[in-house]
Amino acid sequence: MEDKSIIRIVDIAKLAGVSVGTVDRVLHNRGRVSEEKRIKIEKVLKEINYEPNMVARFLASKKDYTFAVLIPSFIKGEYWELVTTGIDKAVAELKNFNIGIEYFFFDQQDEFSFNNTVKALNQREFAGVVIATIFGESVIGLSQKLEEKEIPYIYIDSDIPNQHNLAYFGADSHMSGIIAAKLMMREIGETGDILIGKIKYKGTSNSVQMETREQGFKEYLNNNGFKGEIYYLEIDSEQSKDVANELKSILNNTNNKLGAIVFNSRIYELVELFESIACGDKKINLIGYDSIEKNVEALKNDQVLFLISQRSTQQGYDAIKSLSNHLLFSKIINKINFMPIDILMKENIEYYKNYKL
């Protein structure tokens, strides 16, 4: 019996000195088996490294698994389109295993929209849930409800510590903030000034990821002798004229080297603001996040120096694959799964765009 791939239940029964029915009950965890016989069977299984054909067994069951995916709505070319590209690819690869998904979209600048979407999700039953953790407290509330129902859930985009999520897929947001600050200080030095663009949100919470990145950014500045001023600009698309006037005022107040950053994927909005007020010869050192279309265009046009990217497509893909492996094959999933933190410049962006899952 050297070929373990053709070990039969009858062979295991003979080796353990028990009946075929007893082996079947142990393998499928059904019915009563004495402890003595169970120990004998498990000893044989360990010795022969027996693994039942889990794929065949699953296909025979014909069970359906539908996952809910809770992410922000988007238009073509935006960050969350890349995430759904990875999710859809994973689902396509798993179609033979009856894996399906249902998207629940919310406005990423509106916590009330998130909470209303969660209400709709909670009225349904799902095998698992993938959650974009934009609004921390609301996500924690949803997580607790899922735990009560014993539904596994995965976080993507940014992690929330001390929760019982099955796994997290995304970048180390704190470290990506540190990297951004290091790049910034290399451009503007210790005495330059920094403008932080903050996207306006509706509700009581700000983006978990933006806050964590900003914490890492400031930590690096504080630990490395930064002596410049930090200015804040709330970016509100509904008050664009007021925002532009405030930006002009900030520029008039500083004669030092100036750097600017937005801690989500919308550095292009800050680029457009600077373009609208005609900065003249003043050089602005912009750093942003994520290789979405508008950001890449700004990078190529020398309007942005660096983009820090976290492989958003991979996050969506890995989240679905891992949730499926956990439910279908009882695989143990690593809780923290950090994506590479990629630093993109005009000179390497085309090579990065060639990367596909």
N, C-alpha and C positions, 0 to 999 in steps of 0.2 A: 504493500500500500504506500509506495513512495510518492505517487502522484496525488497530492492533496486536493487537486482541483476536481477529482472524481470521487472523493470520499462520499459514501452514501450513509443515510440514517441507519440502515441495517448494519453497516460496518461499525458505526459508533456504538450501536447497541451490543454487538458481539464483544467489542473491546472493553466495554463497561460492565458487561454481564447483566444487562437489563433488557427489558422488552423494547421493541421499536416504538410502541405507543408512549412509553415513559420518556424516551429521547425526544419524541415529537413535542410532548408537553413542556419539556425544559426549553427546547429551542424556541418555541413560540409563546412561552410564559403563560400557559393556560392549564387549568386543572391542578389537582393536588399531586405532589410528588414528595416522598419521604426525604428527609435531609440527607440520609445516608446515600440514597441513590442519586440525588442531585450532585453531591460531592464527587461521586464516582464519574458521572457524566462530564462535569465541568473539568475534572482532571484530564480526561481523555481529550476533550475539546482543546484544552491548553496545550497538551503534548503534540497534537497534530496541527496546531495553529488553524483550526477550522473557522472559516468565515462563510456563512450562508450567502447565497446569491441575492443580495439585498435589492438589486435593481430588478431582477426578475420577479421577486416577491412583491415589490411595490407595483410594478406594471400589472400584475395579476389582480391587485386590489382595486384598481381603477378609481382611486380616491382623488378628488379635486382639492387643490390648494389655491386659494385666492388671497393675495396680499394687498393691503391698502398702502398707498404711497402718498404721504402728506407733504407737499412741496409748494413753493410759490408759483403763481402763474407767470408766464413769460411770453415774450415775442421772439421771433426768429433772431438768432445771433446773440441772445443773452445767456448768462451763466447757467440758468436752470435747464435750458435746452440741452446743454452738454450732459448734464446729469441724466436727463431722460433718455438720451442716446445710449448711455451705458445700461440703464435699466431695461430698455426695450431689447437690447442685444442679448442680455442675460435671459430674459423671458423667452426669446426666440430659440435659444439654445436648449431651454428646458421644456419645450412644448410637449415632448413625449412623456413628460412626468406630470402632465396636467397642472402645470403652474400657470396662474393667471394673475393679473394685477388690475387694480382700479385706482385711478388717480383722484386725489382730492386737492384742489388748488385753492390757494388763498393769496391775498394781497400782502406781500412781504413788508410793506410799510404800514400795515394796519393790523394791530393786535386783535381788534374786534372781529376783523375778517377771519383771522386764524381761529378764534374761539367759536365762531359760527360754523366754520368748516368742521371743527372737532365735534360739534353737536351732531352734525350729519353723519360723521364717521361712527360715532358711538351708537347710533341706531342700527348699525349693521354688525354682522359677525364676520370676522376675518381670521385666517390662519396665522397671520403675522402682519406687522406694520413697520414701514420705513418712515422715519420722521426727520424732516429738516428742522433743526433746532434753532429757529430764528428767535422766538420769544421764550426765554428761559422758564419763567414761573408757569406759564400756560402749558409748556411742554411737560414740566414735572407733574402738573395736574393730570394731563392725559396719560402719562406713564403710569401713574398710580391706578387709574381706572383699568388700564390694560393688564396690570399685574393682578388686580382683583379677578379678572376674567381668565387669568393664566394664558394670556396671549403674548408671545415673544415679540420684542420690538428692537429695532436697530436705529441708532442715531447716525446721521450724515451731516457733513458741512462743518459742524463744531460740536465738541463734546460737552456734556454737563457732568461734572464729577459727582461721585457718591450716589449714583442712580443704579437701578437694576436692569438697565438695558442689556440685551444679549451681546451687543458689540457696538463699536464706533468705527466708522470709516471716514477719514478726512485728514487734513493736515493738523499738526501741532500748532494751534492758532497762536499761542503765547510765543513759541519760538519763531513763527513767521513774522510777528511784530518785532522781535529782537533783530532779525535779519534785515527788516526794512529800516530800522534805526541805524544799524551799522552802515548800510549803503548810503543812507542820508547824510550821516556825519562825514563820510568820505567825500561827499560832494560839497557840503557847505561848511565843514569844519566845526570847531567848538563854539564859535561866536556867531554863526549864521542864525537866521530865524526860521521858524517852521509854521506853516499853515496846515491845520487839520480840518478837512472838510467832513462835516457830520450830516448824514442823511436824516431828514426829519421823519419821525415815526408817529403814528397815531396810536395812542394807548399808553400804558404805564411802563412798558418795557422797551429797551433798546435791543438791537441784535446782540446775541451772545457772542458771536464770532467777532463782531466789530469791537466790543468791549474788551475781549480777551486779547485781541491783537494790539489794541491801544495800550493795555497794561504792559505787554511785553516791550512795546516801543518805548514807553516812558521809562521803564526799568533800565533799559540799555542807556538811554540818555543820562539818567541820574547816576549811573555807575561809571560813566565814562567822561565826566567833566563838561557836559554841555552847559554853555553859559548864555545861549541866545534866548529869545522870546518865543513862546508858543501862542499862536493866535488860533481862534476857532471860528469857523464859518458854517452856520447851519444852512444846508442846501435844501431849499424848498421850491420845487418847480412851479408852485402856484404863486410864488412871490418873487419871481425872477428879477424884477427891476430893483427891489429892495436888496436882494442878495448881491446883485452887481454893484450897487452903491456901497454896500458894506465892504466888499472886496476891494474897491478903489480906496476906501479909507485905510484899510490894512496896508495896502501897498504904499500909500503916502506916509505911513508911520515908520517904515523900515527902509534903511539904506544899506542894510547888510545883505549878504547872500541869502537867498530865500529858497527854502524847500517846501514842497506841498505834497500831501498824501490824503487818500481816502481809504478807509479800512474795509471797504467791500469792493465789489467788482465794478464800481461806477466812477472810476477816475476820469472817464471820458466826459462826465458832466462838469468836472472842474476844468478840464481842458477847454470845453465850450465856453465856460464863464470867462476864463482868461482871454480867449479869442474875442469875446464880445466887448471887452473894455479896452482893448488895444494897449498892451503893456509897454509898447515901444521897444527900447533896447534892453529892458530889464530881463535878465535870464531867470526863469523859474525852473527849479529842479524837481520834476514831478515823479513820484513813485506810486504805482497802483498794484492792484491784485487782479489776477485771472486773465486768461488769454481769449477773451471774447472778441468779437469782430471789431467793435468800435475802439476798444483798447489797443488791439493790434495795429489798427490803422494809425492811431496816435503815436504808437511806438515807432512805426516806420517813418512817420513824418517828423521825428525828433521832438515831438511835443511831450513825450514821456520817456524818461531815461531807462527805467526798469519796470517790469511786471513780475510779480511773485505769484507763481501758479501752483495749484495743488491737485491737478489731475482729476477734475470733477467728473469726467466720464467714467473713470476707473472707480470712483466712489459708488456711483449708482450700480455699476456692474457687480462689484464685489459684495455690496449689500444684499442684492437679490440672490446671488449665488450662495452666500453664506447662510442666509435665512432658509433657503431650500435645502442645503446640505444638513442643516440642523434638524429640520422637520422630517425630511425624507429618510436620512441615514443616521440620525442621532450623532452626527459629528460634533466634536467639541470645537467651539469657535473662540479664537483669541478675542478678548474683550476690547483691547485697544489696537487698532490697525491704522497706523499713521501712513499717509501718502508721502511720497517724496516732495520736498519743497524746491521747486525749480525757479531759478532766477533767469528771466528772459530779457534779452536786449535786441536791439535792431539787428545786430549781427548774427544772432542765432535763432530768431523767431521762425524762419522758414523751415529749419531743421526740426524744430519742435512741432510745427504744424503737420509734418509728415508722420508724426507718431500716431498710430492707430491701435485700438484694442485688438 
